[in-house]
Amino acid sequence: MTDPELKRFIGPGDAQVEELPRGLHEWISRAGLTATEQIILVRVTMAAGKGHAFHCHPPMEEIVYVLSGQAEQWVERDCRILGPGEAVHIPKDVVHATHNAGDAELVFLAILSPANAEGPGMIDVSGEEPWASLRGKTIH
């Protein structure tokens, strides 16, 4: 039987909201909110000029799906500009970054799995080379 405090149906007012330096995070499914074991879902809203610097998720893979705006999406040394309806798959432990590439807000869904992974969920590598100087190069 599941914990009655955990959500099965998640409405607009049920998300757990966090204001982080890189943007507003609305957690729709994660441990403590739902009974999820395999999937984390977060809706992220980034203002112009904001981004999530180079990092990796050693135990989790991720899909970023753009709802609105323009994302400068890095996966290792490859970069693409993604618009609404476009997505990227990021395998476990692969370095990546997402930045707002436009003047309007960027809104995207990030889906990570598994939700119950052990170890650090995220490792920031933005201060390490080649990641520390990579964004200054030409975007493809």
N, C-alpha and C positions, 0 to 999 in steps of 0.2 A: 504494500500500500504506500502511496506517496504522501509526503508531508503536505497537510492542507494549507500551509503557508506558501508553498511553491505554486507558481502560476502554470496553468495549462493554456489558457487563453490570455493573450497579452494585448491590452488596449492602449490607446495613446497616452493615458496617464500612468501606465504600469511600468514603463521602462525605468531603469535606474540611470540617472543622469549624472555625468561627471563633466566638469569644465576643466579641461587640461590645456596646457600652453599651446598645443597643436590644434585644438578645436574642441567643440562640444561632442561628447560621446553619449549616445543613448543606447544603453545595453538592453537588448530585447530578449536575449536568452544567454544565460551564463549560470554557473553554480551559485546557489543562494537565491536565484530568482525563479528558475525553472528546474525541473528534475533532469536536465540535460546531462548526458554523459559523453556525447560525441560532437556536439555542435555549439559553437559560440557565435552569436550574431550581434553586431553593433552597427548602428547608423552613426556616421561621423559627418559633422558639418565643419568645414574649414574656411575661415575668412581668407580673402585675398592676401597673398604674401606668407601664409602659414604653411606648415608642412610637417610630416613625420620623417625625421632624419633617418639615415641608413641604420637598419637594425635587422635582426633575424629572430625567428621563433624556433629554437632547436627541436622541440618535440611536436610542433604543429605545422600543418600546411594551411594555406590561406587563399581565399578568393576575394578580390576587390572588384566590386560591381558599381560603376558610376551611375548615379541617379540624375544629377544635374551638375553643370559646370565643366571644367576642364582639369584633368589630373595629369601632372607630370609624373609618370609611373616608371620607376627604376626597378629592374630585376637584375641583380649583379651589375654588370657594366652596360647593359642594354636599357634604353629609354624610349618610351613612346608617350605621346599625348593621347589620353583616352577621354572620350566624351560620353554623353548619356547613352546607355545601352551597351557599352563596351566593358569588358572584364579582363582580368589577368589572374592566372593561377600561379601561386608561389609555393614550390615544394618546401618540405621541412628543412630548416637550417640554411635557407638561401637568403642572402643579404638583399634587402629591398628598401625602397623609400617611396613616399607619396607626397607630392607637393601640389598646392593649388597653382595651376598654370594660367589662370584667368583673372579678370577683374571682379567677377561675381563670386558668390560662395560656391564652394565645391561640396557636394553631398554624395556620399557613397556608403555602400554596405560592405562591411568586412565580415567574412565568414571564416572561422578558424575551427580546426578539428585535429585531434580530439579535445574535448572540453576538460577532460579529467587527466590531462598529461602531467607527468611528474617533471620536476626540475624547473629552471627559470623559464617563464613563458615568453620573455622577450629579453634580448641582449642588444644594447645600443653599441654600435661600432662606428658611429659617425666621426669620432675623433681619431680613428685609425686610418692609415693609408691602405688601399687607394681611395677609400670612401671619403676621407676628409677633403680631398681636392677634386673629386670626380664631377660634381655638379657644374663646375665652371667650364666644362668641356661642351662641345656642340651636342645638342639634343637631336636625335634622329626621329 
